[in-house]
Amino acid sequence: LYEAALIEEAGGGRDAIAAAAGKPMVADHRRILATGIARLRSKIKYRPVVFELMRPSFTLLQLQRTVEALAGRLINKPNFRRLVEQQELVEETGETSLDTGGRPAKLYRFRHAVLDDRAIAGTKLPLARA
């Protein structure tokens, strides 16, 4: 939330927060949300938790956007695709998605067998630096 300048401590002030986010959070909801995001970011180091947030089949762009949202930073598209390919965490479904607004995109799914094949020491996804 700090990185997105959605809290007062980020220097945006109450007016900037209200304009960017609509209604302010009540009570300790901001802290609860920040704790949840922090736990997801730390868990991603040792478990491919991002795939638990995805649909059963997804495009690489959808996966990249989810990872970027978790990490709190943008990732270079070719580097992301290379990283996903090297780790062999996904496999093609053989289907395509027509609702991409352009050329049909290949659909992928998480390879659950990878959890049995090897011990995953994390997904090596870029994390926001503290």
N, CA, C and O atoms as CSV, one atom per row, in Angstrom:
chain,resi,resn,atom,element,x,y,z
A,1,LEU,N,N,0.815,-1.186,0.000
A,1,LEU,CA,C,0.000,0.000,0.000
A,1,LEU,C,C,0.860,1.252,0.000
A,1,LEU,O,O,0.518,2.260,-0.618
A,2,TYR,N,N,1.991,1.171,0.709
A,2,TYR,CA,C,2.906,2.312,0.743
A,2,TYR,C,C,3.437,2.592,-0.654
A,2,TYR,O,O,3.478,3.742,-1.093
A,3,GLU,N,N,3.848,1.519,-1.359
A,3,GLU,CA,C,4.420,1.670,-2.698
A,3,GLU,C,C,3.416,2.259,-3.675
A,3,GLU,O,O,3.796,2.975,-4.601
A,4,ALA,N,N,2.149,1.965,-3.478
A,4,ALA,CA,C,1.106,2.495,-4.357
A,4,ALA,C,C,0.629,3.872,-3.907
A,4,ALA,O,O,-0.267,4.450,-4.522
A,5,ALA,N,N,1.225,4.404,-2.832
A,5,ALA,CA,C,0.882,5.717,-2.264
A,5,ALA,C,C,-0.581,5.779,-1.835
A,5,ALA,O,O,-1.239,6.808,-1.986
A,6,LEU,N,N,-1.082,4.666,-1.299
A,6,LEU,CA,C,-2.477,4.610,-0.869
A,6,LEU,C,C,-2.633,4.737,0.643
A,6,LEU,O,O,-3.725,4.541,1.177
A,7,ILE,N,N,-1.549,5.062,1.328
A,7,ILE,CA,C,-1.639,5.321,2.756
A,7,ILE,C,C,-1.001,6.667,3.047
A,7,ILE,O,O,-0.144,7.136,2.298
A,8,GLU,N,N,-1.424,7.281,4.133
A,8,GLU,CA,C,-0.951,8.629,4.458
A,8,GLU,C,C,0.561,8.700,4.579
A,8,GLU,O,O,1.175,9.690,4.181
A,9,GLU,N,N,1.165,7.647,5.131
A,9,GLU,CA,C,2.600,7.648,5.358
A,9,GLU,C,C,3.401,7.766,4.064
A,9,GLU,O,O,4.582,8.109,4.105
A,10,ALA,N,N,2.787,7.493,2.927
A,10,ALA,CA,C,3.486,7.549,1.640
A,10,ALA,C,C,3.674,8.980,1.161
A,10,ALA,O,O,4.362,9.210,0.166
A,11,GLY,N,N,3.081,9.935,1.844
A,11,GLY,CA,C,3.278,11.331,1.485
A,11,GLY,C,C,2.190,11.907,0.606
A,11,GLY,O,O,2.224,13.096,0.289
A,12,GLY,N,N,1.231,11.102,0.207
A,12,GLY,CA,C,0.164,11.598,-0.644
A,12,GLY,C,C,-0.879,12.388,0.124
A,12,GLY,O,O,-1.553,13.249,-0.442
A,13,GLY,N,N,-1.016,12.099,1.418
A,13,GLY,CA,C,-2.012,12.785,2.228
A,13,GLY,C,C,-3.404,12.216,2.029
A,13,GLY,O,O,-3.634,11.412,1.126
A,14,ARG,N,N,-4.322,12.636,2.871
A,14,ARG,CA,C,-5.696,12.107,2.818
A,14,ARG,C,C,-6.399,12.407,1.500
A,14,ARG,O,O,-7.144,11.568,0.996
A,15,ASP,N,N,-6.175,13.585,0.939
A,15,ASP,CA,C,-6.853,13.953,-0.307
A,15,ASP,C,C,-6.427,13.048,-1.454
A,15,ASP,O,O,-7.265,12.612,-2.244
A,16,ALA,N,N,-5.140,12.763,-1.550
A,16,ALA,CA,C,-4.634,11.892,-2.616
A,16,ALA,C,C,-5.157,10.479,-2.445
A,16,ALA,O,O,-5.493,9.813,-3.424
A,17,ILE,N,N,-5.227,10.020,-1.204
A,17,ILE,CA,C,-5.723,8.668,-0.934
A,17,ILE,C,C,-7.193,8.564,-1.311
A,17,ILE,O,O,-7.599,7.600,-1.959
A,18,ALA,N,N,-7.989,9.540,-0.915
A,18,ALA,CA,C,-9.419,9.516,-1.221
A,18,ALA,C,C,-9.660,9.553,-2.720
A,18,ALA,O,O,-10.552,8.869,-3.222
A,19,ALA,N,N,-8.881,10.340,-3.436
A,19,ALA,CA,C,-9.051,10.438,-4.886
A,19,ALA,C,C,-8.639,9.146,-5.575
A,19,ALA,O,O,-9.268,8.747,-6.555
A,20,ALA,N,N,-7.606,8.491,-5.087
A,20,ALA,CA,C,-7.089,7.287,-5.734
A,20,ALA,C,C,-7.892,6.045,-5.390
A,20,ALA,O,O,-8.071,5.173,-6.240
A,21,ALA,N,N,-8.374,5.949,-4.170
A,21,ALA,CA,C,-8.955,4.694,-3.724
A,21,ALA,C,C,-10.443,4.751,-3.423
A,21,ALA,O,O,-11.028,3.718,-3.097
A,22,GLY,N,N,-11.072,5.895,-3.515
A,22,GLY,CA,C,-12.484,5.975,-3.181
A,22,GLY,C,C,-12.668,6.126,-1.688
A,22,GLY,O,O,-12.159,7.077,-1.096
A,23,LYS,N,N,-13.390,5.199,-1.065
A,23,LYS,CA,C,-13.648,5.278,0.369
A,23,LYS,C,C,-12.420,4.828,1.161
A,23,LYS,O,O,-11.758,3.861,0.785
A,24,PRO,N,N,-12.116,5.530,2.260
A,24,PRO,CA,C,-10.993,5.091,3.098
A,24,PRO,C,C,-11.366,3.827,3.865
A,24,PRO,O,O,-12.544,3.573,4.118
A,25,MET,N,N,-10.367,3.041,4.230
A,25,MET,CA,C,-10.605,1.822,4.998
A,25,MET,C,C,-10.884,2.191,6.449
A,25,MET,O,O,-10.329,3.156,6.976
A,26,VAL,N,N,-11.743,1.418,7.079
A,26,VAL,CA,C,-12.109,1.689,8.464
A,26,VAL,C,C,-11.311,0.794,9.406
A,26,VAL,O,O,-10.769,-0.239,9.014
A,27,ALA,N,N,-11.262,1.225,10.650
A,27,ALA,CA,C,-10.627,0.467,11.732
A,27,ALA,C,C,-9.224,0.021,11.336
A,27,ALA,O,O,-8.413,0.831,10.887
A,28,ASP,N,N,-8.945,-1.256,11.502
A,28,ASP,CA,C,-7.604,-1.764,11.212
A,28,ASP,C,C,-7.555,-2.549,9.900
A,28,ASP,O,O,-6.666,-3.378,9.710
A,29,HIS,N,N,-8.498,-2.297,9.002
A,29,HIS,CA,C,-8.541,-3.035,7.736
A,29,HIS,C,C,-7.297,-2.798,6.889
A,29,HIS,O,O,-6.846,-3.702,6.185
A,30,ARG,N,N,-6.745,-1.604,6.948
A,30,ARG,CA,C,-5.529,-1.306,6.189
A,30,ARG,C,C,-4.374,-2.178,6.674
A,30,ARG,O,O,-3.597,-2.696,5.873
A,31,ARG,N,N,-4.270,-2.333,7.990
A,31,ARG,CA,C,-3.221,-3.170,8.566
A,31,ARG,C,C,-3.434,-4.641,8.204
A,31,ARG,O,O,-2.477,-5.354,7.900
A,32,ILE,N,N,-4.674,-5.086,8.236
A,32,ILE,CA,C,-4.990,-6.474,7.891
A,32,ILE,C,C,-4.625,-6.753,6.438
A,32,ILE,O,O,-4.023,-7.783,6.134
A,33,LEU,N,N,-4.985,-5.842,5.542
A,33,LEU,CA,C,-4.657,-6.003,4.129
A,33,LEU,C,C,-3.147,-6.001,3.913
A,33,LEU,O,O,-2.626,-6.829,3.166
A,34,ALA,N,N,-2.445,-5.082,4.559
A,34,ALA,CA,C,-0.989,-5.018,4.423
A,34,ALA,C,C,-0.333,-6.285,4.953
A,34,ALA,O,O,0.638,-6.766,4.369
A,35,THR,N,N,-0.847,-6.833,6.046
A,35,THR,CA,C,-0.311,-8.077,6.602
A,35,THR,C,C,-0.531,-9.231,5.632
A,35,THR,O,O,0.363,-10.054,5.431
A,36,GLY,N,N,-1.716,-9.296,5.031
A,36,GLY,CA,C,-2.007,-10.353,4.061
A,36,GLY,C,C,-1.096,-10.291,2.848
A,36,GLY,O,O,-0.600,-11.320,2.389
A,37,ILE,N,N,-0.874,-9.095,2.327
A,37,ILE,CA,C,0.020,-8.930,1.175
A,37,ILE,C,C,1.439,-9.324,1.554
A,37,ILE,O,O,2.123,-9.994,0.781
A,38,ALA,N,N,1.887,-8.916,2.731
A,38,ALA,CA,C,3.237,-9.263,3.186
A,38,ALA,C,C,3.392,-10.771,3.334
A,38,ALA,O,O,4.435,-11.322,2.983
A,39,ARG,N,N,2.373,-11.439,3.848
A,39,ARG,CA,C,2.447,-12.900,4.004
A,39,ARG,C,C,2.496,-13.600,2.652
A,39,ARG,O,O,3.235,-14.568,2.479
A,40,LEU,N,N,1.704,-13.109,1.686
A,40,LEU,CA,C,1.756,-13.681,0.338
A,40,LEU,C,C,3.137,-13.505,-0.270
A,40,LEU,O,O,3.681,-14.434,-0.867
A,41,ARG,N,N,3.709,-12.304,-0.118
A,41,ARG,CA,C,5.026,-12.027,-0.692
A,41,ARG,C,C,6.109,-12.885,-0.052
A,41,ARG,O,O,7.046,-13.295,-0.738
A,42,SER,N,N,6.006,-13.165,1.225
A,42,SER,CA,C,7.025,-14.001,1.852
A,42,SER,C,C,6.794,-15.476,1.535
A,42,SER,O,O,7.754,-16.236,1.406
A,43,LYS,N,N,5.549,-15.883,1.410
A,43,LYS,CA,C,5.241,-17.285,1.117
A,43,LYS,C,C,5.655,-17.669,-0.301
A,43,LYS,O,O,5.988,-18.824,-0.566
A,44,ILE,N,N,5.633,-16.697,-1.206
A,44,ILE,CA,C,5.969,-16.982,-2.599
A,44,ILE,C,C,7.434,-17.400,-2.746
A,44,ILE,O,O,7.816,-17.975,-3.765
A,45,LYS,N,N,8.250,-17.113,-1.733
A,45,LYS,CA,C,9.667,-17.483,-1.776
A,45,LYS,C,C,9.866,-18.993,-1.694
A,45,LYS,O,O,10.842,-19.520,-2.228
A,46,TYR,N,N,8.950,-19.690,-1.030
A,46,TYR,CA,C,9.131,-21.127,-0.843
A,46,TYR,C,C,7.968,-21.977,-1.345
A,46,TYR,O,O,8.032,-23.204,-1.263
A,47,ARG,N,N,6.921,-21.367,-1.857
A,47,ARG,CA,C,5.775,-22.118,-2.371
A,47,ARG,C,C,5.188,-21.372,-3.566
A,47,ARG,O,O,5.078,-20.146,-3.536
A,48,PRO,N,N,4.809,-22.104,-4.622
A,48,PRO,CA,C,4.237,-21.435,-5.804
A,48,PRO,C,C,2.789,-21.007,-5.569
A,48,PRO,O,O,1.878,-21.461,-6.261
A,49,VAL,N,N,2.590,-20.137,-4.594
A,49,VAL,CA,C,1.261,-19.711,-4.168
A,49,VAL,C,C,0.524,-18.937,-5.258
A,49,VAL,O,O,-0.705,-18.873,-5.237
A,50,VAL,N,N,1.239,-18.356,-6.194
A,50,VAL,CA,C,0.597,-17.575,-7.254
A,50,VAL,C,C,-0.379,-18.438,-8.057
A,50,VAL,O,O,-1.391,-17.933,-8.544
A,51,PHE,N,N,-0.086,-19.725,-8.197
A,51,PHE,CA,C,-0.956,-20.600,-8.984
A,51,PHE,C,C,-2.249,-20.928,-8.245
A,51,PHE,O,O,-3.228,-21.340,-8.868
A,52,GLU,N,N,-2.263,-20.755,-6.943
A,52,GLU,CA,C,-3.486,-20.952,-6.175
A,52,GLU,C,C,-4.447,-19.784,-6.378
A,52,GLU,O,O,-5.636,-19.891,-6.074
A,53,LEU,N,N,-3.933,-18.679,-6.889
A,53,LEU,CA,C,-4.757,-17.500,-7.155
A,53,LEU,C,C,-5.258,-17.458,-8.598
A,53,LEU,O,O,-6.082,-16.612,-8.946
A,54,MET,N,N,-4.763,-18.368,-9.434
A,54,MET,CA,C,-5.103,-18.382,-10.855
A,54,MET,C,C,-6.262,-19.338,-11.129
A,54,MET,O,O,-6.554,-20.231,-10.334
A,55,ARG,N,N,-6.909,-19.130,-12.265
A,55,ARG,CA,C,-7.902,-20.089,-12.755
A,55,ARG,C,C,-7.165,-21.366,-13.157
A,55,ARG,O,O,-5.939,-21.353,-13.269
A,56,PRO,N,N,-7.889,-22.474,-13.377
A,56,PRO,CA,C,-7.212,-23.709,-13.796
A,56,PRO,C,C,-6.407,-23.547,-15.088
A,56,PRO,O,O,-5.337,-24.140,-15.224
A,57,SER,N,N,-6.909,-22.752,-16.037
A,57,SER,CA,C,-6.132,-22.458,-17.247
A,57,SER,C,C,-6.053,-20.946,-17.403
A,57,SER,O,O,-7.017,-20.229,-17.134
A,58,PHE,N,N,-4.894,-20.473,-17.842
A,58,PHE,CA,C,-4.619,-19.043,-17.884
A,58,PHE,C,C,-3.609,-18.755,-18.978
A,58,PHE,O,O,-2.901,-19.649,-19.441
A,59,THR,N,N,-3.551,-17.503,-19.382
A,59,THR,CA,C,-2.535,-17.079,-20.345
A,59,THR,C,C,-1.295,-16.641,-19.568
A,59,THR,O,O,-1.367,-16.371,-18.369
A,60,LEU,N,N,-0.174,-16.574,-20.252
A,60,LEU,CA,C,1.048,-16.114,-19.597
A,60,LEU,C,C,0.930,-14.651,-19.182
A,60,LEU,O,O,1.504,-14.244,-18.172
A,61,LEU,N,N,0.188,-13.858,-19.958
A,61,LEU,CA,C,-0.006,-12.461,-19.587
A,61,LEU,C,C,-0.808,-12.352,-18.286
A,61,LEU,O,O,-0.493,-11.523,-17.431
A,62,GLN,N,N,-1.839,-13.184,-18.135
A,62,GLN,CA,C,-2.608,-13.183,-16.892
A,62,GLN,C,C,-1.722,-13.582,-15.716
A,62,GLN,O,O,-1.807,-12.990,-14.640
A,63,LEU,N,N,-0.880,-14.579,-15.920
A,63,LEU,CA,C,0.049,-15.006,-14.877
A,63,LEU,C,C,1.021,-13.883,-14.533
A,63,LEU,O,O,1.285,-13.619,-13.360
A,64,GLN,N,N,1.548,-13.226,-15.557
A,64,GLN,CA,C,2.497,-12.138,-15.333
A,64,GLN,C,C,1.843,-11.002,-14.551
A,64,GLN,O,O,2.447,-10.464,-13.623
A,65,ARG,N,N,0.636,-10.637,-14.910
A,65,ARG,CA,C,-0.052,-9.542,-14.200
A,65,ARG,C,C,-0.328,-9.905,-12.743
A,65,ARG,O,O,-0.252,-9.047,-11.864
A,66,THR,N,N,-0.645,-11.164,-12.486
A,66,THR,CA,C,-0.870,-11.604,-11.111
A,66,THR,C,C,0.423,-11.531,-10.306
A,66,THR,O,O,0.425,-11.076,-9.162
A,67,VAL,N,N,1.516,-11.981,-10.906
A,67,VAL,CA,C,2.817,-11.927,-10.231
A,67,VAL,C,C,3.218,-10.479,-9.975
A,67,VAL,O,O,3.725,-10.154,-8.901
A,68,GLU,N,N,2.995,-9.613,-10.952
A,68,GLU,CA,C,3.325,-8.196,-10.780
A,68,GLU,C,C,2.509,-7.575,-9.647
A,68,GLU,O,O,3.025,-6.770,-8.872
A,69,ALA,N,N,1.239,-7.953,-9.556
A,69,ALA,CA,C,0.398,-7.425,-8.479
A,69,ALA,C,C,0.900,-7.899,-7.118
A,69,ALA,O,O,0.915,-7.132,-6.155
A,70,LEU,N,N,1.307,-9.159,-7.042
A,70,LEU,CA,C,1.845,-9.683,-5.787
A,70,LEU,C,C,3.179,-9.041,-5.435
A,70,LEU,O,O,3.420,-8.674,-4.285
A,71,ALA,N,N,4.038,-8.910,-6.435
A,71,ALA,CA,C,5.382,-8.379,-6.197
A,71,ALA,C,C,5.373,-6.870,-5.980
A,71,ALA,O,O,6.271,-6.329,-5.334
A,72,GLY,N,N,4.374,-6.195,-6.511
A,72,GLY,CA,C,4.309,-4.752,-6.372
A,72,GLY,C,C,5.231,-4.019,-7.322
A,72,GLY,O,O,5.568,-2.859,-7.089
A,73,ARG,N,N,5.643,-4.683,-8.395
A,73,ARG,CA,C,6.510,-4.041,-9.388
A,73,ARG,C,C,6.328,-4.705,-10.745
A,73,ARG,O,O,5.877,-5.847,-10.837
A,74,LEU,N,N,6.684,-3.978,-11.791
A,74,LEU,CA,C,6.548,-4.492,-13.153
A,74,LEU,C,C,7.704,-5.423,-13.479
A,74,LEU,O,O,8.805,-5.289,-12.944
A,75,ILE,N,N,7.428,-6.379,-14.379
A,75,ILE,CA,C,8.433,-7.353,-14.799
A,75,ILE,C,C,8.531,-7.296,-16.308
A,75,ILE,O,O,7.513,-7.227,-16.997
A,76,ASN,N,N,9.742,-7.324,-16.826
A,76,ASN,CA,C,9.974,-7.333,-18.262
A,76,ASN,C,C,9.363,-8.601,-18.854
A,76,ASN,O,O,9.630,-9.703,-18.375
A,77,LYS,N,N,8.538,-8.445,-19.899
A,77,LYS,CA,C,7.791,-9.566,-20.471
A,77,LYS,C,C,8.688,-10.715,-20.946
A,77,LYS,O,O,8.439,-11.859,-20.567
A,78,PRO,N,N,9.729,-10.459,-21.763
A,78,PRO,CA,C,10.579,-11.580,-22.194
A,78,PRO,C,C,11.294,-12.270,-21.031
A,78,PRO,O,O,11.441,-13.492,-21.033
A,79,ASN,N,N,11.733,-11.500,-20.050
A,79,ASN,CA,C,12.402,-12.095,-18.894
A,79,ASN,C,C,11.446,-12.967,-18.089
A,79,ASN,O,O,11.826,-14.038,-17.615
A,80,PHE,N,N,10.210,-12.509,-17.937
A,80,PHE,CA,C,9.219,-13.290,-17.204
A,80,PHE,C,C,8.943,-14.605,-17.920
A,80,PHE,O,O,8.912,-15.665,-17.295
A,81,ARG,N,N,8.744,-14.534,-19.227
A,81,ARG,CA,C,8.451,-15.752,-19.986
A,81,ARG,C,C,9.625,-16.733,-19.946
A,81,ARG,O,O,9.429,-17.946,-19.869
A,82,ARG,N,N,10.834,-16.201,-19.998
A,82,ARG,CA,C,12.028,-17.051,-19.915
A,82,ARG,C,C,12.096,-17.731,-18.545
A,82,ARG,O,O,12.406,-18.919,-18.458
A,83,LEU,N,N,11.811,-16.996,-17.497
A,83,LEU,CA,C,11.830,-17.529,-16.143
A,83,LEU,C,C,10.800,-18.639,-15.975
A,83,LEU,O,O,11.098,-19.683,-15.395
A,84,VAL,N,N,9.594,-18.417,-16.477
A,84,VAL,CA,C,8.534,-19.420,-16.380
A,84,VAL,C,C,8.923,-20.674,-17.160
A,84,VAL,O,O,8.700,-21.793,-16.698
A,85,GLU,N,N,9.505,-20.482,-18.340
A,85,GLU,CA,C,9.923,-21.614,-19.169
A,85,GLU,C,C,11.039,-22.413,-18.498
A,85,GLU,O,O,10.999,-23.643,-18.502
A,86,GLN,N,N,12.023,-21.742,-17.928
A,86,GLN,CA,C,13.156,-22.418,-17.291
A,86,GLN,C,C,12.725,-23.250,-16.087
A,86,GLN,O,O,13.266,-24.332,-15.856
A,87,GLN,N,N,11.771,-22.762,-15.331
A,87,GLN,CA,C,11.347,-23.465,-14.122
A,87,GLN,C,C,10.378,-24.605,-14.400
A,87,GLN,O,O,10.128,-25.435,-13.525
A,88,GLU,N,N,9.831,-24.652,-15.613
A,88,GLU,CA,C,8.912,-25.715,-16.022
A,88,GLU,C,C,7.753,-25.881,-15.040
A,88,GLU,O,O,7.379,-27.003,-14.696
A,89,LEU,N,N,7.194,-24.771,-14.597
A,89,LEU,CA,C,6.077,-24.808,-13.662
A,89,LEU,C,C,4.728,-24.895,-14.357
A,89,LEU,O,O,3.733,-25.261,-13.733
A,90,VAL,N,N,4.683,-24.559,-15.657
A,90,VAL,CA,C,3.424,-24.581,-16.397
A,90,VAL,C,C,3.564,-25.448,-17.638
A,90,VAL,O,O,4.667,-25.715,-18.115
A,91,GLU,N,N,2.414,-25.881,-18.149
A,91,GLU,CA,C,2.376,-26.642,-19.394
A,91,GLU,C,C,1.212,-26.133,-20.228
A,91,GLU,O,O,0.215,-25.652,-19.689
A,92,GLU,N,N,1.340,-26.241,-21.533
A,92,GLU,CA,C,0.268,-25.804,-22.431
A,92,GLU,C,C,-0.917,-26.749,-22.315
A,92,GLU,O,O,-0.753,-27.951,-22.108
A,93,THR,N,N,-2.120,-26.185,-22.452
A,93,THR,CA,C,-3.327,-27.009,-22.430
A,93,THR,C,C,-3.719,-27.449,-23.834
A,93,THR,O,O,-4.511,-28.377,-24.000
A,94,GLY,N,N,-3.164,-26.784,-24.845
A,94,GLY,CA,C,-3.539,-27.065,-26.221
A,94,GLY,C,C,-4.707,-26.209,-26.688
A,94,GLY,O,O,-5.127,-26.307,-27.841
A,95,GLU,N,N,-5.230,-25.378,-25.808
A,95,GLU,CA,C,-6.349,-24.499,-26.134
A,95,GLU,C,C,-5.852,-23.065,-26.246
A,95,GLU,O,O,-4.733,-22.740,-25.849
A,96,THR,N,N,-6.721,-22.212,-26.800
A,96,THR,CA,C,-6.383,-20.792,-26.895
A,96,THR,C,C,-7.520,-19.961,-26.323
A,96,THR,O,O,-8.666,-20.405,-26.253
A,97,SER,N,N,-7.183,-18.759,-25.921
A,97,SER,CA,C,-8.161,-17.809,-25.401
A,97,SER,C,C,-8.433,-16.767,-26.471
A,97,SER,O,O,-7.505,-16.141,-26.984
A,98,LEU,N,N,-9.695,-16.580,-26.808
A,98,LEU,CA,C,-10.064,-15.620,-27.845
A,98,LEU,C,C,-10.406,-14.246,-27.281
A,98,LEU,O,O,-10.572,-13.291,-28.039
A,99,ASP,N,N,-10.513,-14.136,-25.966
A,99,ASP,CA,C,-10.914,-12.862,-25.366
A,99,ASP,C,C,-9.718,-12.013,-24.931
A,99,ASP,O,O,-9.757,-11.364,-23.886
A,100,THR,N,N,-8.671,-12.022,-25.731
A,100,THR,CA,C,-7.474,-11.246,-25.412
A,100,THR,C,C,-7.477,-9.884,-26.089
A,100,THR,O,O,-6.644,-9.037,-25.767
A,101,GLY,N,N,-8.386,-9.660,-27.010
A,101,GLY,CA,C,-8.438,-8.380,-27.708
A,101,GLY,C,C,-7.502,-8.320,-28.901
A,101,GLY,O,O,-7.391,-7.276,-29.544
A,102,GLY,N,N,-6.852,-9.381,-29.199
A,102,GLY,CA,C,-5.912,-9.433,-30.320
A,102,GLY,C,C,-5.770,-10.869,-30.786
A,102,GLY,O,O,-6.748,-11.610,-30.884
A,103,ARG,N,N,-4.546,-11.243,-31.070
A,103,ARG,CA,C,-4.267,-12.607,-31.499
A,103,ARG,C,C,-4.604,-13.578,-30.362
A,103,ARG,O,O,-4.325,-13.279,-29.201
A,104,PRO,N,N,-5.196,-14.732,-30.676
A,104,PRO,CA,C,-5.514,-15.702,-29.623
A,104,PRO,C,C,-4.256,-16.101,-28.844
A,104,PRO,O,O,-3.194,-16.323,-29.425
A,105,ALA,N,N,-4.399,-16.186,-27.532
A,105,ALA,CA,C,-3.270,-16.523,-26.660
A,105,ALA,C,C,-3.366,-17.979,-26.225
A,105,ALA,O,O,-4.459,-18.491,-25.980
A,106,LYS,N,N,-2.218,-18.642,-26.131
A,106,LYS,CA,C,-2.183,-20.023,-25.647
A,106,LYS,C,C,-2.563,-20.046,-24.173
A,106,LYS,O,O,-2.231,-19.141,-23.408
A,107,LEU,N,N,-3.269,-21.109,-23.799
A,107,LEU,CA,C,-3.633,-21.300,-22.399
A,107,LEU,C,C,-2.666,-22.291,-21.755
A,107,LEU,O,O,-2.221,-23.249,-22.386
A,108,TYR,N,N,-2.361,-22.043,-20.509
A,108,TYR,CA,C,-1.436,-22.874,-19.744
A,108,TYR,C,C,-2.111,-23.311,-18.457
A,108,TYR,O,O,-3.133,-22.753,-18.055
A,109,ARG,N,N,-1.525,-24.323,-17.809
A,109,ARG,CA,C,-1.971,-24.758,-16.489
A,109,ARG,C,C,-0.744,-25.087,-15.647
A,109,ARG,O,O,0.328,-25.378,-16.177
A,110,PHE,N,N,-0.914,-25.039,-14.346
A,110,PHE,CA,C,0.168,-25.353,-13.425
A,110,PHE,C,C,0.452,-26.847,-13.473
A,110,PHE,O,O,-0.471,-27.661,-13.474
A,111,ARG,N,N,1.722,-27.202,-13.511
A,111,ARG,CA,C,2.132,-28.611,-13.496
A,111,ARG,C,C,2.219,-29.070,-12.042
A,111,ARG,O,O,3.239,-28.863,-11.386
A,112,HIS,N,N,1.159,-29.689,-11.539
A,112,HIS,CA,C,1.151,-30.149,-10.149
A,112,HIS,C,C,2.210,-31.219,-9.912
A,112,HIS,O,O,2.680,-31.391,-8.788
A,113,ALA,N,N,2.589,-31.941,-10.970
A,113,ALA,CA,C,3.609,-32.979,-10.837
A,113,ALA,C,C,4.954,-32.399,-10.425
A,113,ALA,O,O,5.792,-33.106,-9.865
A,114,VAL,N,N,5.162,-31.129,-10.696
A,114,VAL,CA,C,6.442,-30.508,-10.358
A,114,VAL,C,C,6.655,-30.510,-8.843
A,114,VAL,O,O,7.796,-30.531,-8.381
A,115,LEU,N,N,5.580,-30.488,-8.077
A,115,LEU,CA,C,5.703,-30.538,-6.623
A,115,LEU,C,C,6.235,-31.887,-6.168
A,115,LEU,O,O,6.953,-31.973,-5.172
A,116,ASP,N,N,5.882,-32.946,-6.901
A,116,ASP,CA,C,6.367,-34.282,-6.574
A,116,ASP,C,C,7.752,-34.535,-7.155
A,116,ASP,O,O,8.568,-35.224,-6.542
A,117,ASP,N,N,8.022,-33.979,-8.341
A,117,ASP,CA,C,9.290,-34.215,-9.029
A,117,ASP,C,C,10.486,-33.653,-8.280
A,117,ASP,O,O,11.551,-34.269,-8.241
A,118,ARG,N,N,10.308,-32.503,-7.697
A,118,ARG,CA,C,11.433,-31.851,-7.016
A,118,ARG,C,C,10.917,-30.972,-5.896
A,118,ARG,O,O,9.760,-30.551,-5.899
A,119,ALA,N,N,11.754,-30.709,-4.975
A,119,ALA,CA,C,11.388,-29.795,-3.891
A,119,ALA,C,C,11.565,-28.381,-4.411
A,119,ALA,O,O,12.660,-27.995,-4.820
A,120,ILE,N,N,10.501,-27.620,-4.397
A,120,ILE,CA,C,10.572,-26.253,-4.903
A,120,ILE,C,C,11.078,-25.350,-3.786
A,120,ILE,O,O,10.491,-25.277,-2.707
A,121,ALA,N,N,12.161,-24.678,-4.066
A,121,ALA,CA,C,12.740,-23.757,-3.089
A,121,ALA,C,C,12.206,-22.355,-3.312
A,121,ALA,O,O,12.838,-21.381,-2.903
A,122,GLY,N,N,11.078,-22.238,-3.940
A,122,GLY,CA,C,10.503,-20.937,-4.269
A,122,GLY,C,C,10.353,-20.841,-5.763
A,122,GLY,O,O,10.876,-21.672,-6.504
A,123,THR,N,N,9.647,-19.838,-6.203
A,123,THR,CA,C,9.432,-19.694,-7.631
A,123,THR,C,C,10.336,-18.654,-8.247
A,123,THR,O,O,10.205,-18.331,-9.428
A,124,LYS,N,N,11.248,-18.129,-7.464
A,124,LYS,CA,C,12.223,-17.152,-7.951
A,124,LYS,C,C,11.558,-15.962,-8.634
A,124,LYS,O,O,12.106,-15.390,-9.577
A,125,LEU,N,N,10.393,-15.601,-8.160
A,125,LEU,CA,C,9.699,-14.462,-8.737
A,125,LEU,C,C,10.211,-13.197,-8.068
A,125,LEU,O,O,10.520,-13.213,-6.876
A,126,PRO,N,N,10.304,-12.113,-8.805
A,126,PRO,CA,C,10.817,-10.882,-8.210
A,126,PRO,C,C,9.872,-10.359,-7.140
A,126,PRO,O,O,8.662,-10.273,-7.349
A,127,LEU,N,N,10.427,-10.021,-6.025
A,127,LEU,CA,C,9.630,-9.517,-4.919
A,127,LEU,C,C,9.947,-8.062,-4.681
A,127,LEU,O,O,11.042,-7.588,-4.985
A,128,ALA,N,N,8.985,-7.368,-4.140
A,128,ALA,CA,C,9.213,-5.959,-3.815
A,128,ALA,C,C,10.238,-5.879,-2.700
A,128,ALA,O,O,10.168,-6.626,-1.724
A,129,ARG,N,N,11.168,-4.991,-2.846
A,129,ARG,CA,C,12.210,-4.840,-1.836
A,129,ARG,C,C,11.730,-3.900,-0.750
A,129,ARG,O,O,11.086,-2.885,-1.015
A,130,ALA,N,N,12.055,-4.258,0.458
A,130,ALA,CA,C,11.634,-3.424,1.599
A,130,ALA,C,C,12.548,-2.239,1.767
A,130,ALA,O,O,12.349,-1.429,2.673
